[in-house]
Amino acid sequence: FLLIISAISFYCVFEIVRDEMMVGKTAQDLLFAEPRSRELTTTKHAFPRDFSNISSYEDLIDAADFNTPVPHDLNLVFMGDSLTRYQYLDLAFYLSRNGTWFNEVSDDPHIEASYELSWNSFYAYTDEILRPYEQLCDCARKDNVHQTRENRYFYDEMHNNRLVYLQKLGKISFRTSWNISHINKHGPQFLVNNPDNFKVAQIMNWTDSVEKFVCNLIPKPTHFIFNSGWWFDNDFNRLAAQEEIVRALRECNIISVYKTTTISKSRNRIEQSRERMCQMADICLNVSWTRFVPQEFYLDEVHFAPPIYSLLNIHLLSMLTSEEGGLQIATES
C-alpha cells in the first residue's frame, strides 16, 4: 500500500500534554548569555553564506559544492520528525559511501523505499544498506503512531564519525527500547522487524530526552540538530519548552543547532517558533532557501527528492565547520 510518511502537514495530534513549570533562567537570560568559547576553523564554505546573489534554484546548485571532502570526527545527534529523518539518512549514506551523495546515484534508496514498503520493511531495508555503519536501529511501528519509535545509531570507526537520529513527532513522547547504558556499551545489533514487539524502556519529552539521554551518550555529542517539524501540535508552541531545551543542552556543553523548517510545496505554512529559536540556539541553520526548490523536487507536500537533502547537509557541514560553528574536523587529504 502507499505509505504516507509520518508527520505530513495534514496530521493533527490530539494529545493533551501538561505544561511544565519553568525554573531558573528566563528567555531573556538565554538570549543575552555570553557565547561559549569555541576553537576557530578556516574550512572552506561549500554552501553560500550570502543569498543576495541567489534568486533561483539554478543559482543555488551552481553555488553549492557537491565535492565536499569526507569529514572525520563528526559526533552529531539529530532529533525530530520525518523531515529530520531523511536528512539523517542522506548524511549517513554519504558517509557510508565515502562521499557519494544521493544525487550521484541512479535512484534514491531511502526515501522512495519508504513509500513502497511497510514501515517495518523500510526499517529493515535502510538498516541493511547502511551496514555495518548503522549498528543499532531501534525501530518499530504499529497503526497507532503514538507507539512508534525510530532511533538510529551510525558509527564509522575508520573516520571516527558518529551520527544519531532520535524520533520526536510533535508532542508525542520520545520512546526508546534501549537505555543509555546499552548504547554506551555498544550492545548487539537490535532491529525490531516484528511490530508486535513493543518493549519500551523509556518514554521522555524533549527536555528529558536531552538531559537523561543525549547528554549521557559516550562520547558526548558535540552538536544537537533539532527542528519543530511539520506537526501542527508540537512542544515548540510553548516558549517554556524552547527555553528548557536550549538550557539543557548548554548545561551539558552540547552546541544547539536549530534548523528552521523547510518550505512546503504549497508555500502556505508559517513556522511560528523560527525567530525565537534562531535567537536562543547557539546556531541557527536557516534553510529558507528551500523556497527556491522547484515543485518537481517534492515527493509530497513536505518531503523532497534528491538532491535537496544533500543540499541541506552540505549547508549543515559548511555551517558547523565555519567559525561560528566551532567544529574542527579532519578531512581526507
Secondary structure, 3 states (H helix, E strand, C coil): CCCCCCCCCCCCCCCCCCCCCCCCCCHHHHHCCCCCCCCCCCCCCCCCCCCCCCCCHHHHHHHCCCCCCCECCCEEEEEECHHHHHHHHHHHHHHHCCCCCHHHCCCCCCHHHHHHCCHHHHHHHHHHHCCCCEEEEEEECCCCHHHCEEEEEEEECCCCEEEEEEECCCCCCEEECCCHHHHHCCCCCCECCCCCCCCCCEEECHHHHHHHHHHHCCCCCCEEEECCCCCCCCHHHCHHHHHHHHHHHHHCCCEEEEECCCCCCCCCCCCCCHHHHHHHCCEEECCHHHHHCCHHHECCCCCECCCHHHHHHHHHHHHHCCCCCCCCCCECC
